Amino acid sequence: MGRKTKVALTVGAAGVAAWAASKAVAKPIPREGKIALDFKKPVVLAHRGGLSEAPEHTSVAFSKSAALGIHGFAIDIRLTKDEEIVVFHDEYLERTTDLSGRISDYTFDDLKKADAGYHFTDASGHHPYRGKGETILSLRELLELYPHLLIVINLKDSPDTYEGSLMPSKLWRLLEELGVEDCVAVTSIYDEQIDRFNLYAQNRVAIGAGDSEVKKAYASYTSKFGHLYNPKADFYRIPAKLGVFPLGLEGFIQFLDQLNIPVYFEGIEEKESCVKRLNAGASGFITDHPTSLMEIIQEHAE
């Protein structure tokens, strides 16, 4: 036996020994459940209120979806010039309203003059909500309208911006003031923003996983050291695939389920794909099409 072979065998044996030792002393610790996420499966959350069926993030979208019996909404928030938190996805106004420029360049009163239904088109190419009085909502308004539904709040402003630096503390103060800690969940693609928010919330609000946390969990799942993974999130809001990571695998869903972490898939609207994820143990979906998704869920239940 050559010297290189002996070294390789020694290293391999050491790796196996390390794995066995860690397996013996380390046990996965399930995440403590949060009241806001305590639902029977499956959960349906209307993405931006159900943006395929009405102007996104508007009162009409939220009310139409709520009437379907959904469990809540997945929304985005940004900060205005006068530091009001508004329910809005884009950094700029042009795509959805009749105004132009950055959200952060306008006061909330100025933004209230925007027509939030201006660019929405129906299947016939018409603009049924243009000039109908749909306005940009503040987060306060939405939370007061739907205190009985789960609101998953996505922090959009980057932590490197002025607005992003203020948002975690501003958001926590609002949630605490309204007493809705058990009615909301907070997430962001920026792990730093989630961490900053939780410095204020101190685990009193359900928090989601940022992109880095998702990749860390997937790497743990695919390795032999998944038992060492210590989750920092209460729920996962994920697509079926993140870059090269196929997150829709049944094994990955079960891995998170064992840690008491519900998984909400977004961007999955076809019946076959939805049923596949439900059978794999997914907790629910964030959907642009709440009407059809509710029908799929009902058929699956029957």
QUIDACOR-V495100 format. One record per backbone hydrogen bond with DSSP energy under -1.0 kcal/mol. CO is the residue of the C=O (numbers start at 1). NH is the residue of the N-H. Records with the same first field share a line. If there is no record, write none. Layout:
CO = NH + NH
This chain:
2 = 6
3 = 7
4 = 8
5 = 9
6 = 10
7 = 11
8 = 12
9 = 13
10 = 14
11 = 15
12 = 16
13 = 17
14 = 18
15 = 19
16 = 20
17 = 21
18 = 22
19 = 23
20 = 24
21 = 25
22 = 26
34 = 37
35 = 38
37 = 39
43 = 285
44 = 71 + 72
45 = 287
46 = 49 + 74
47 = 50 + 51
48 = 57
50 = 53
55 = 58
58 = 62
59 = 63
60 = 64
61 = 65
62 = 66
63 = 67
65 = 68 + 70
66 = 69
71 = 150
72 = 46
73 = 152
74 = 48
75 = 154
76 = 88
77 = 156
78 = 86
80 = 83
84 = 80
85 = 139
86 = 78 + 88
91 = 103
93 = 97
101 = 93
102 = 105
103 = 106
106 = 81
107 = 111
108 = 112
110 = 113
111 = 114
115 = 118
122 = 125
126 = 122
127 = 130
129 = 132
134 = 116
137 = 87
138 = 142
139 = 143
140 = 144
141 = 145
142 = 146
146 = 149
150 = 73
151 = 185
152 = 75
153 = 187
154 = 77
158 = 161
161 = 165
162 = 166
163 = 167
166 = 170
167 = 171
168 = 172
169 = 173
170 = 174
171 = 175
172 = 176
173 = 177
174 = 178
175 = 179 + 180
180 = 183
183 = 151
185 = 153
186 = 208
187 = 155
189 = 211
190 = 194
191 = 195
192 = 196
193 = 197
194 = 198
195 = 199
197 = 200 + 201
198 = 202
201 = 204
206 = 186
207 = 234 + 235
210 = 214
211 = 215
212 = 216
213 = 217
214 = 218
215 = 219
216 = 220
217 = 221
218 = 222
219 = 223
225 = 228
226 = 229
236 = 264
238 = 266
240 = 248
242 = 245
245 = 242 + 247
249 = 253
250 = 254
251 = 255
252 = 256
253 = 257
254 = 258
256 = 261
257 = 260
259 = 31
262 = 236
263 = 283 + 284
264 = 238
265 = 286
270 = 274
271 = 275
272 = 276
273 = 277
274 = 278
275 = 279
276 = 280
277 = 282
278 = 281
283 = 43
284 = 265
285 = 45
287 = 47
288 = 52
289 = 293
290 = 294
291 = 295
292 = 296
293 = 297
294 = 298
295 = 299
296 = 300
297 = 301
298 = 302
